[in-house]
Amino acid sequence: MMVHDGFEEVEALTTVDILRRAGVAVTVCSMTGRNVLHGSHGIDVAADAVFGRMVNEDCADAFDALAFPGGLPNAHTLRDDTRATDAAKAFYAKGKIVCAICAAPCVLEKAGLLKGRRATSYPGCVDEAACGYSEEKVVRDGNVITSRGVGTALDFALAIAEALAGKQAADKVAASILYKRS
């Protein structure tokens, strides 16, 4: 998970938590050059890695998926950071899962990954005419998973868990937290 300051804490931490419960190893990668990330609502989070130290341009070879949480200015900073858009392109080219929630699908849009695909986002964060825009909670089109925002964070995280660990693992996590998947 690539993260910059101003990330939406619920989207990032829910995704990390659910994936780890499903047995998926997750690395939260700071794109700031610092170990501590500052959330958009004043919650600081320690990153597992800092881009350029443990994670670099070859990360698509080392990881199975790439996720971008929303929140501002995080999503726009990532969108304008060629390291993030280049990573998204590299993961996509290797057929790996690429995910973004809330405002962060703008990163995938800038990387050219939403053209001709069904996708969703927080309203107004991507050009709805440039993709098959949907108002569904979560949209998976091939190896691209997008979601709408904080209110859909559990659905987003469980969709990624299903893509990486299988439906049974995602359903088991959902049942353990008393969440009924739609």
C-alpha positions in Angstrom: 0.0 0.0 0.0 1.5 3.3 -1.1 0.6 6.2 1.2 1.4 9.9 1.4 0.4 12.3 4.1 -3.2 13.3 4.2 -4.5 9.7 3.7 -7.9 8.6 4.8 -7.2 6.6 7.9 -10.3 4.4 7.8 -9.7 3.4 4.2 -6.0 2.6 4.8 -6.2 0.9 8.1 -9.4 -1.1 7.4 -7.7 -2.5 4.3 -4.5 -3.4 6.1 -6.4 -5.0 9.0 -8.8 -7.1 6.9 -6.0 -8.3 4.6 -3.8 -9.3 7.5 -6.7 -11.1 9.1 -7.1 -13.0 5.8 -3.4 -14.0 6.0 -2.2 -11.6 3.4 1.2 -10.0 4.2 0.8 -6.2 3.8 3.6 -3.6 3.6 2.5 0.0 4.2 5.0 2.1 2.2 5.6 5.7 3.0 6.1 7.8 -0.1 7.1 10.8 2.1 10.7 9.7 2.9 9.7 9.4 6.6 8.6 6.4 8.6 5.6 8.2 10.2 2.6 9.1 8.0 0.1 11.9 9.0 -3.5 11.0 8.3 -6.1 13.5 7.1 -7.9 13.4 10.5 -4.8 13.8 12.7 -3.9 10.1 13.2 -0.3 9.3 12.7 0.7 5.8 11.5 4.1 4.1 11.3 4.9 2.8 7.9 6.4 -0.7 7.4 8.7 0.7 4.7 9.9 3.9 3.1 10.0 4.1 -0.7 13.6 4.1 -1.8 14.8 2.1 1.2 13.0 -1.2 1.3 10.6 -0.6 -1.6 11.7 0.7 -4.9 10.9 0.9 -8.6 11.1 -2.9 -8.9 8.3 -3.5 -6.4 6.0 -5.0 -8.9 8.3 -8.1 -8.9 8.2 -8.3 -5.1 4.5 -7.9 -4.3 1.2 -9.4 -5.5 -0.9 -6.3 -5.4 -0.8 -2.5 -5.0 -3.4 -0.5 -3.1 -3.9 3.2 -2.8 -6.1 4.6 0.0 -8.0 7.9 -0.6 -8.0 11.0 1.4 -6.7 14.5 0.6 -4.1 15.6 -0.2 -2.8 11.9 -0.3 -4.7 10.9 -3.4 -3.6 14.0 -5.4 -0.1 13.8 -4.1 0.1 10.2 -5.3 -1.5 11.0 -8.6 1.2 13.6 -9.2 4.0 11.3 -8.0 5.4 9.4 -11.0 6.8 6.7 -8.7 3.1 5.9 -7.8 1.7 6.0 -11.3 4.7 4.1 -12.7 4.2 1.4 -10.0 0.5 1.2 -10.9 1.4 0.7 -14.5 4.1 -2.0 -13.7 1.7 -4.0 -11.4 -1.0 -3.8 -14.0 1.3 -4.9 -16.8 2.3 -7.9 -14.8 -1.4 -8.8 -14.3 -1.2 -8.1 -10.6 -4.1 -6.6 -8.6 -4.2 -2.8 -8.6 -6.7 -1.2 -6.1 -7.8 2.3 -5.2 -10.6 3.7 -3.0 -12.3 7.1 -2.7 -10.3 9.8 -4.4 -7.4 7.5 -5.2 -8.8 6.0 -8.4 -7.4 9.3 -9.9 -4.0 7.7 -9.5 -5.2 4.8 -11.7 -6.8 7.2 -14.1 -3.6 9.2 -14.5 -1.7 6.0 -15.1 -4.2 5.2 -17.9 -5.6 2.1 -16.2 -9.3 3.1 -16.2 -9.7 3.5 -20.0 -12.3 1.0 -21.2 -12.8 -0.4 -17.7 -15.7 -0.3 -15.3 -14.7 1.7 -12.2 -16.0 3.8 -9.3 -14.7 6.4 -7.0 -15.8 9.2 -4.6 -18.1 11.4 -6.7 -16.2 13.8 -9.0 -12.7 12.2 -8.5 -12.4 10.7 -11.9 -13.7 11.5 -15.3 -16.8 9.4 -15.4 -17.0 9.6 -19.2 -13.5 8.2 -19.5 -14.5 4.8 -18.0 -17.5 2.7 -17.4 -18.4 4.6 -14.3 -20.5 2.8 -11.7 -22.0 3.8 -8.3 -21.5 0.3 -6.9 -19.7 0.0 -3.6 -16.8 -1.9 -5.2 -16.1 -2.6 -8.8 -13.7 -5.2 -10.0 -12.8 -5.2 -13.7 -10.1 -7.8 -14.3 -7.1 -7.0 -12.1 -8.4 -3.5 -11.2 -10.5 -3.0 -8.0 -12.0 0.4 -7.2 -14.3 1.6 -4.4 -16.2 4.7 -3.4 -15.1 5.8 0.1 -15.0 5.4 3.9 -18.5 3.8 3.9 -17.3 1.1 1.5 -13.9 0.4 3.1 -14.9 -3.0 4.4 -16.3 -4.1 1.1 -13.2 -2.9 -0.7 -10.8 -4.7 1.8 -12.8 -7.9 1.5 -12.8 -7.7 -2.3 -9.0 -7.4 -2.2 -8.8 -10.3 0.3 -10.9 -12.4 -2.0 -8.7 -11.6 -5.0 -5.5 -12.5 -3.1 -6.5 -15.2 -0.6 -9.7 -16.6 -2.1 -13.4 -16.3 -1.4 -13.3 -18.7 1.5 -10.7 -16.6 3.3 -12.6 -13.4 2.7 -15.9 -14.9 3.9 -14.2 -16.3 7.0 -12.9 -12.8 7.9 -16.3 -11.3 7.2 -18.0 -13.8 9.5 -15.4 -13.3 12.2 -16.2 -9.5 12.3 -19.9 -10.1 12.0 -20.1 -8.5 8.6 -22.6 -9.7 6.0 -21.1 -9.4 2.6 -23.4 -8.1 -0.2 
